[in-house]
Amino acid sequence: MGLDMYANSVKKGTELEGDFGFSLEGTDAVEIKYWRKFNNLHGWMEELYQNKGGDDEFNCVNLKLTLEDLERLKLEASELKPTMGFFFGSQNPMEPEDVEDVVSFCNEAIKEIEEGNTIVYSAWY
């Protein structure tokens, strides 16, 4: 058990209703990134979810990421703070390789969006 986190690319032309809470079932979603117990990133995503109006527990929720979200994440990558949670792993500050991983993901996700695809983040714990 633990915090498992996914980023998927959904091919252009697929309608996803709203910023969150939609299902990827029946779509041609392709996993582009997987993280395990990266609670620093999950905390940032949970805050984004709340800023977009989410008020339920942020577990098994699909969250659409926009170009603006990803650009902001790139800028804030070195400042992500540890997030407490059951099975979330260690509470360590970001290491340089963690920052590089986040920036690399953002760059890949931005390319997907530029091709007309939609990026969706979800986590399960």
C-alpha positions in Angstrom: 0.0 0.0 0.0 1.0 3.5 -0.5 0.6 6.6 -2.6 0.6 5.7 -6.3 0.4 8.6 -8.7 -0.3 8.7 -12.4 -0.3 11.2 -15.2 -2.2 10.2 -18.4 -2.4 11.8 -21.8 -5.9 11.6 -23.3 -5.9 11.9 -27.1 -7.4 15.0 -28.7 -11.1 14.8 -29.5 -12.0 13.0 -26.3 -14.4 15.1 -24.2 -13.7 15.2 -20.5 -16.4 17.2 -18.6 -15.1 19.7 -16.0 -11.7 20.1 -14.4 -12.1 17.0 -12.2 -14.3 14.1 -11.2 -14.7 12.6 -14.7 -13.9 9.0 -15.6 -11.2 7.9 -18.0 -13.0 4.6 -18.6 -13.6 4.1 -22.3 -11.0 6.7 -23.3 -7.7 6.1 -25.1 -5.7 7.5 -22.1 -2.0 6.6 -22.1 0.1 6.7 -19.0 3.0 9.1 -19.5 4.3 9.2 -15.9 4.1 7.2 -12.7 5.3 8.2 -9.2 5.4 6.2 -6.0 5.1 8.1 -2.6 6.1 11.5 -4.1 4.0 13.3 -1.5 5.6 16.7 -2.2 4.1 16.6 -5.7 0.8 15.1 -4.5 0.4 18.0 -2.0 0.8 20.5 -4.8 -1.8 18.7 -6.9 -4.2 18.5 -4.0 -3.9 22.3 -3.5 -4.6 22.8 -7.3 -7.7 20.5 -7.0 -9.0 22.6 -4.1 -8.3 25.9 -6.0 -10.3 24.5 -8.9 -13.3 23.9 -6.5 -12.7 20.4 -5.3 -13.8 19.8 -1.7 -13.9 16.0 -1.5 -11.0 13.8 -0.4 -8.3 13.9 -3.1 -8.0 10.2 -3.6 -8.9 8.4 -6.9 -9.9 11.8 -8.4 -9.0 12.6 -12.0 -7.7 16.2 -12.3 -7.2 17.9 -15.6 -3.9 19.9 -15.9 -3.8 22.9 -18.1 -0.8 24.5 -19.8 -0.9 27.2 -17.1 -0.9 24.6 -14.3 2.1 22.9 -15.8 4.0 26.2 -16.3 3.4 27.1 -12.7 4.4 23.7 -11.5 7.7 24.1 -13.4 8.4 27.4 -11.6 7.5 26.0 -8.2 9.1 22.6 -8.6 12.0 23.4 -6.2 9.6 24.6 -3.5 7.3 21.6 -3.2 6.8 20.8 0.5 6.3 17.4 2.1 2.7 16.4 2.6 1.5 14.3 5.5 -0.7 11.3 4.8 -1.3 7.7 5.6 1.1 5.6 3.5 2.5 8.8 1.9 6.2 7.8 2.5 9.0 9.9 4.0 8.6 13.6 4.7 11.8 14.7 3.0 12.4 18.0 1.3 12.9 18.0 -2.5 16.2 16.7 -3.8 17.7 18.1 -7.0 16.8 14.9 -8.9 13.1 15.3 -7.7 13.0 18.8 -9.1 14.5 17.6 -12.4 11.9 14.8 -12.6 9.0 17.3 -12.1 10.4 19.7 -14.7 10.9 16.8 -17.1 7.3 15.7 -16.6 6.0 19.2 -17.1 8.0 19.5 -20.4 6.6 16.2 -21.7 3.1 17.1 -20.6 3.3 20.5 -22.2 4.3 18.9 -25.5 1.2 16.6 -25.2 -1.0 19.6 -24.7 0.5 21.4 -27.7 -0.4 18.3 -29.8 -4.0 18.8 -28.7 -4.1 16.1 -26.0 -5.3 16.5 -22.4 -3.2 15.7 -19.3 -4.9 14.1 -16.3 -3.3 13.5 -12.9 -4.7 11.0 -10.4 -3.5 9.3 -7.3 -4.6 6.3 -5.2 -3.7 5.5 -1.6 
